Amino acid sequence: MHRIQLGDASIASIIERDGPVRTADVMFPRATPEGIARALSKVPAFTFDAETKKLNITYQSFVVKMPNCTALIDTCVGDHPNYPDWLNYDKSPWLAGLTANGLGVEDIDYVFCTHMHIDHVGWNTRTIDGRHVPTFPNAKYIFSRKEYEHWKTHEAPSVGPSFEACVNPIVEAGQALLVEDNHVLSNELSIIPSAGHSAGHVCVSLRSRGRHALFTGDMMHHAIQCVEPDWSTMFCLDADQAARTRRGVFERYADTDTLFVPTHFPAPTAGRVRRDGDSWRFDFLEPA
């Protein structure tokens, strides 16, 4: 994703990994062959592999630089032992991406985690001398209290060891802010509840000089979910609620100037949701 200027804020992406991952029939249990063919015909060709029909999925974080602070939204998978085999890949591009944006770990003021699945909290911590320690020593980490309380008593493959490795150490270090729904951090940054994919999933809202961006985390994983908003992923905790949330967000922000910034969409990543008949479509920004 090219750098985006939104009022006084600049938005940049740090990519950990991207490429084809799963076919739509695997990713979306409710998908039908006819529905998949229709949906793929309505999304850009760069969002899936033409030969295998696997969906192109990006693992990335977003850096938001503002005059008064720097925020990081979602922290990918990170580099920790004991992760599942499918997450064993080179994570070093992520740290290089932080540096490429002119930042060191000490420069991050806030870290937002849209939820606590394994691919959104990884770089919250690093393993040093066998201990998980906060990666960003000066940051406050913004966690949904509802999400945190849920994973204190539940386990799932999509979370795996990440709660103990990447969430609890932040709480123990006193760097966590456990916040309620619709928490307002500042005039620019707030969270919007968007449960379904997980118990306390949130979107992050950024406003500056009349402009608005919405970082949607895993509220949607691929542009075909605009065409088929009732298709929730194999990873969703409550598929029906996830679909209701998606439809509600589309109804509220479609055909407005709100810029959607979805975590897993391939470059150029950001775009706007437009009404398209009885459904919607995702209009990606033109590459810079």
N, C-alpha and C positions, 0 to 999 in steps of 0.2 A: 504494500500500500504506500503510495506516495504521501509525503507530508501534507497535512490538511490544516489550513488556517481557519479557525472558527472564532470570529471576534478577536479577542485578545489571547485566545488559547491556540496552541499548535498541537496537532495529534500526529503521532508517528507509530509505526508498527515494529515490533521486534519478533521475528519469526524463528521458532525453534525447529519446526518441521512442516513440510507441506507435500501434497501429492495424492494420488488415488489411494483410497483406503478400503471402502466396502461398496458393494452394489446396493441399490436402493431397496431391493427386496429384503436384504439382510438388515439394513439400517432402520427401515421403517416397517414393522410387522404388519401394519394395516394396508400396505401398498399392494396393488394388483398389477399384473403385467400390462393391462390396458392403461391403467392410471399412470404407471411409470413411463410408458411410451409417450403419453400425452404431456406429462410434466416435463420430461427431458426435451421435448420439442419446443417448450416455452422458456427455457433458460439458456444462457449463453453457453457456447460449446466449451469454453475454457473451464467450466465448472464440473466437468466429468471427462473421463477417459473414453474416447470414441470407440476404441477397440474392445475394452473389457467392460465398459459402462460403469466402472467403479467411480464413485463420487470423489472429487478432489476436495480434501479437507485440510485446512491449515491450523496448526497449533501456534498461536501467537499471543503476545501481550501488547498493550497499548500504553504509550507514554504520553501524558498530557502535561505540557508545560504552560504555566500561567505566570503572570507577573509576580504573584505572591507565593506560589508553591509549585511543586512538581508531583504529579500523581502517576501511579502505575496501576493499570487495570488488568487483573488476572496474571498469573505467573507461570503458566505452562506446566510442564512435567517435572522439570528440575533433574538433578543428577544425584539420585539416592540409591543405595543398595536395596535389594529385596523387592524390586519392582517386577511386575509381570514381564514375560519375554517380549511381548509386543511393544513395550516401552523401552526396550534396550537399544537405543540408538544414540548417536553423538549429539550431546546437548550443548557443546561448546559454542555453536553459533549464537546462542541466546546471549551469553555474557558479552560476546563480541559485538552483538547488536546494541547492547546497552552503551558500550564504549563508543560505538559509531554515532550514537546520538549525543555525544559529548557529556555523558553522565557516568559517575561512579556510584557505587552502592550507597555511599553516604549522602548523595544528592536527592534521594527520594524522600518526600515528606509524608505521603500517604500511599498505602497499598489497598486497593479494593479487590476483594474476591467475590465474584458474582455468585459463587457457590463453592462447595468444598470437595468436588470431584477431583480425582488425581491429576488431571491435566489443567487445573486452574489454580493450584496452590503450590506447585512444586518448588519454584524458586523463592518461596517465602523464607525458606531456610537453606543452609548449606551444612554439609557434614564436615566438621573440623575435629580432629583427634577423637573420632568416634562419637561425637555429640552433634545433635541438630541445633544449630544456632541461627538466629535471625540474620538473613542476608542483608537487610537494610537497617543499619543500627539506629538511624535517626527517624525512622518512619513509624507512624501509627498505622496499624492494619485494621481495616474496616470489615468486620464480619457481621452478617445477619445473626442476631441472637437466636432466632428460630432455627436457622440452619445449624448453628453450633450445637444447640441443645439436642437437635435430632441426631446428629452424628456421635454425640457422646454415648448414646445408648443403642446405636444401630451399626451394622457393618454391611458393606456391599463391595463387590469387585470393582465398581467404578470409583470407590474411595480407596480401597486397598489399605496399604500402610500409611497413606498420606496424612490421616488425621493425627496419628502419633508423631509422624516425622515433620509435618509442615504446618500444623495448626496449634497443637498443644504447646510446643516450645515458644510460640509467640505469646500465648496467654501467660505462660509461666514467666516470661521475660517482662511482663507488664506492658507490652506494646500493642495489645489488642484493644479495640473499641468494639464491644458487642452492642449493636444498635437495633432499634425497633424498625418496623416497616415505615417507609416514607421519611426516614431520617434525613435531615438537612444538615450537611457538614458546613456549607458556606453558601454565599449567594450564587456560586457557580456549580457546586457539586452536591448532588443528593442521590438517594436510592429510591427505586420504585419496586414494590413487591411484584414478583412474577413467578409464583410457585407453580409446580407441576413437574418440571424436569427434576427438581429436588424440593425438599420440604420448605426451604427458606430461600429459594433462588431469588435474586434481585437483578434488576437492570440498573446501570449507573447513568444518571442524567447529568449532562454538562450544558450550561447556558452561559453565553457571553455576548454582550452587545446585541441582544435580540436574536441571536442564532441559537440553535438547539441541536445537540447530538445525543443519541441514545446508544449506549454500549450494552448489547443485548445478551452477552454471555451465551448460554445454551438454550435460550428461549427458542432459537431456531439454529439448526446446524447447516442447512443448505437452502439455496434459493428455491428448490422445488416445494419447500414448505409454505411458500407464498401461494403457489398454485394449488397445493393440497394442504391447507392449514390443519386438517384433522390428523395428518400423519405425524405422530410422535415417535421418537426414536426408541430403540431397544434399551436405551439407558435411562429412560424417563421413569421416575418413581410413580407418578400418577398420570398415565397417558391422557385420560379424559380432561383432567385439570390443565395439563400442559397445552392441550388444544384450545381450551376455553381462554387461557391466558393469551395465547398467540392471536386468536381472533380478536380479543379485546384490545390488544396493543395495535393491531392493524386497523381496527375500526377507529381508534383514537388518533393515530398518527398518519394514516395513509393520505396521500394527496395533500400533505402539508410540506413545509420546508424542513421538517425534522430529518436529520441525517442518521440513518441506522449504521451502526458499526458492529457487525456480528463477529464473534471471536473466531469462528471456524470457516468463514468464507474466504476463498482464495483472492489474491490481488485482482482488481483494485480494492476489494473488501467492502468499502463503504458504499452506500447508495440510499435510495429512497424507495419506499413502498407505494405502489400506485394501484388503485382499483382497476380490475380488468374483468369486466362482465360480472359474474357472480363470485369471483375470487379476487386474487391480487397478483401482482408481479413485482419483482425486485429489479429496479433500474440502477445498475452499478454506475458509479462515477466514471467518467472518461479517464483513462490513464493519463498521467502528466506527460 
